[in-house]
Amino acid sequence: MSVDPASLGWRYTDHAIAYMTSLSRRHDARLFVVPITGGRQFEILQEIARRHGATFVDTTEFMQGPVFLPRDGHFSPEGARRLAATIANALER
């Protein structure tokens, strides 16, 4: 995905998060945004979540170390466990 927050993909993402946050509030729930990317894309997602009042889960620590299968892009078993723990901690807050 682009690192330009004005790109079509990010505008769509912004609209989708706004809509999902609105639906969540109507049903007395919270929307959690859990990024599995870093850098500028992480920052853009964080800003979108903040703007719409969604709960942004900071995955910076989770992304440190080998969390993906080599040459695959899917989570390794350890990566899946670490992400689950990161999300569980966010849900408990």
N, C-alpha and C positions, 0 to 999 in steps of 0.2 A: 504494500500500500504506500501511497505517496507520503512524503513528509511535508507537503503543503496543506495546511488546514483548510484552505479554500477549495481544494480539489473536490471533484464530484464524489469520490469515495468517502471522504471525510464529511462532506455535507450530508450524505446519506446516513452515515454513522451517527452524526449529530441528531438528525431527525429521528432515527430509530431509538436512540437512547432517551430523547425527550418523550417520545410516545410511550416507551416501556416504563419510564419513571411515572408518567401520568397514570397509566393503568395500575401500576403498583400502588400508588397512593390511594386510588379509588377503592382498592381492595385491602387497605390497611396493611400493606406489605412494603418492603424496601427492595430496591433494585441494587444489586452488587455488580460492579464492573471489575472484572479480573483480567488484567492484561497479561499476555504471554509474549510480550515483545519488550524491547528496551529503547533507549535513545529518544529521538524526537517523537516517534509514534507513541511511546509511553506518555510523554509530556502532553501530546495532543489529546489522548484519551482521558488523561487526568483532568485537563481543563474542561473537556466536554462533560464529564461526570460531575465536576464541581458546579458548572453552570446550571445543570439541571437538577442538582440535589441528589444525585445517585451516590451510593457508597462506593468509593474507589478503594480497592484492595491493593496495597503496595506489595508488589511481587519482586521488588528489587533484590531482597535477600534470597528468595527462592531461586531466582535466575542465576545465582552464583554457583558455579560448579557444573558438573555434567548431569543435566536433567533430561536430556533428549537422547534417543537412540542414535548411534553413529550413522551418518549418511541417510537418515530416515525422516526426521522432523517430528516423530511421535515421542511422547514421554517414555522415559525408561521407567521400570518399576519404582526405582528410588525417586525419580522425578514426580511420578504420580503420587507417591506417598507424601512428598514434601509439599506439593501443591495442595493436596487435601488438607494437610495440617495448617497451611497458610490460610485457606478458606475457612476452616473450622475456627481458627483464632479470630478471624474477622467477624464471623457470625456470633461469637460469644460476646463481642463488645457491644 
